[in-house]
Amino acid sequence: MTRVLEVFADVMCPFAHIGLARVAERRDASGADVVLAVKAWPLELINGAPLAPDFVAEEIDILRAGVAPDLFAGFDAATFPTTTLPALDLAHAAALVDVAIGERVSLALRRALWEEGRDLADPAVLAAIAAEHGVVTDARRDRAGVLAEWDDGKARGVRGSPEFVLDGAGWFCPSLNVRRVDGDLVVDVDADTMHEFLDTVFPA
């Protein structure tokens, strides 16, 4: 029986990209019957503004140097999107087709942004991803769906991006320990929590 792992996340969150990539890698390597249901956690609405490219660039430099040297190959602050709400709209439209298409589109959006350096605020980029996966969007319906997912996350006590939810239990950014020390951003692997989380999702 397929297990559904929900994930509340924003496309512009680099920590969510790592978390989703690691879970997908573990799932694919193990052959587990697990699908990711990626829900919207729109940081630009939560924070009142999109993440600033220079702020994200600082995070990416630290992540590349330490915990994720294999990711973010295409990150470019110059093409970092001014909004990811349209990308979240597309992810919602894909999930309406079925949860597996929703997962594929959610991962494709993050691959386009972080590994290919594509601007997800560009309608042509989103149209190409939608066409590749056979997804038809509806602007009003999809934006309402994104806002409903955000409201659902708030009602369920989601703490931030990414938060994984399985069988009612939430795991906030389980693979990383993110903090500031004397004003400097420090990110390292939270090995104990990561292994506990992965062993829960993928029991032996």
Secondary structure, DSSP 8 states (H G I E B T S, - for coil): --EEEEEEE-TT-HHHHHHHHHHHHHHHHHT--EEEEEEE--HHHHHSS---HHHHHHHHHHHHHTT-TTS-TT--GGG--S--HHHHHHHHHHHHH-HHHHHHHHHHHHIIIIIT---TT-HHHHHHHHHHTT----HHHHHHHHHHHHHHHHHTT--SSSEEEETTEEEESTTEEEEEETTEEEEEE-HHHHHHHHHHHS--
